[in-house]
Amino acid sequence: MFDKLPANIQEIAKRVFERFCQDPACPTLEHRRLKDTDKGRHREGSFKVSVTNRYRAIYVVDRQTDTNVWYWIGSHEDYNNFVGRV
């Protein structure tokens, strides 16, 4: 999924991920918990972060290791489809 992103978005996503690793609550990430609905395909307990105005990433917290695991990244339109907002 990451490999299919435009090269400039990949570079931005890497920087955003580094910022996220330093401070997951950084306000510029626009961090929010996703609602768990039957329409969405995201995992229960997922969170979203903004990569850019047009791209989002989704992660969950692995309870066994207490690690944040990014498992999805894509355009805002694809994000809306993935979380069931369309």
C-alpha positions as CSV (number, residue, x, y, z in Angstrom):
1,M,0.0,0.0,0.0
2,F,2.8,2.4,1.0
3,D,4.7,1.6,-2.2
4,K,1.7,2.6,-4.4
5,L,1.7,6.2,-2.9
6,P,3.3,9.0,-5.0
7,A,7.0,9.4,-4.1
8,N,6.4,12.9,-2.5
9,I,3.7,11.5,-0.3
10,Q,5.9,8.6,0.8
11,E,8.6,11.1,1.9
12,I,6.1,13.2,3.8
13,A,4.6,10.0,5.4
14,K,8.0,9.0,6.6
15,R,8.5,12.4,8.3
16,V,5.0,12.3,9.8
17,F,5.7,8.8,11.1
18,E,8.9,10.0,12.7
19,R,7.0,12.8,14.3
20,F,4.3,10.4,15.4
21,C,6.9,8.1,17.0
22,Q,8.3,11.1,19.0
23,D,4.9,12.3,20.1
24,P,1.7,10.5,19.0
25,A,-0.4,13.3,20.5
26,C,1.2,16.0,18.5
27,P,-1.6,18.4,17.5
28,T,-0.4,18.7,13.9
29,L,-1.3,15.0,13.4
30,E,-5.0,15.6,14.0
31,H,-5.1,12.4,15.9
32,R,-8.6,10.9,16.4
33,R,-10.1,7.7,17.5
34,L,-12.3,6.1,14.8
35,K,-15.8,5.0,15.6
36,D,-16.3,1.3,15.3
37,T,-19.2,0.7,12.9
38,D,-20.5,-2.1,10.7
39,K,-19.8,-0.1,7.6
40,G,-16.1,0.4,8.1
41,R,-13.3,-2.1,7.3
42,H,-10.9,-0.7,9.9
43,R,-10.0,-2.7,13.0
44,E,-11.8,-2.1,16.2
45,G,-10.0,0.4,18.4
46,S,-8.3,2.2,15.5
47,F,-7.1,5.7,15.3
48,K,-6.4,8.0,12.4
49,V,-3.7,10.6,11.8
50,S,-3.4,13.1,9.0
51,V,-0.4,12.7,6.8
52,T,-1.4,15.7,4.6
53,N,-4.6,17.5,3.9
54,R,-5.3,14.7,1.3
55,Y,-3.8,11.6,3.0
56,R,-4.6,9.7,6.1
57,A,-3.0,6.8,8.1
58,I,-4.7,4.4,10.4
59,Y,-3.2,2.5,13.3
60,V,-4.0,0.4,16.3
61,V,-2.3,-0.2,19.6
62,D,-1.0,-3.8,19.9
63,R,-2.1,-4.6,23.5
64,Q,0.6,-7.3,23.9
65,T,3.5,-5.1,23.1
66,D,1.9,-1.6,23.7
67,T,3.2,-0.7,20.3
68,N,1.4,1.6,17.8
69,V,1.0,-0.3,14.5
70,W,0.2,1.7,11.4
71,Y,-1.7,-0.7,9.1
72,W,-3.3,1.5,6.5
73,I,-2.4,4.7,4.5
74,G,-4.2,6.3,1.6
75,S,-6.0,9.3,0.1
76,H,-8.7,11.0,2.0
77,E,-11.3,9.6,-0.4
78,D,-10.0,6.1,0.1
79,Y,-10.0,6.7,3.8
80,N,-13.6,7.7,3.8
81,N,-14.4,4.4,1.9
82,F,-12.3,2.3,4.2
83,V,-13.9,3.7,7.4
84,G,-17.4,3.6,6.0
85,R,-18.2,7.2,5.6
86,V,-19.4,6.9,2.0
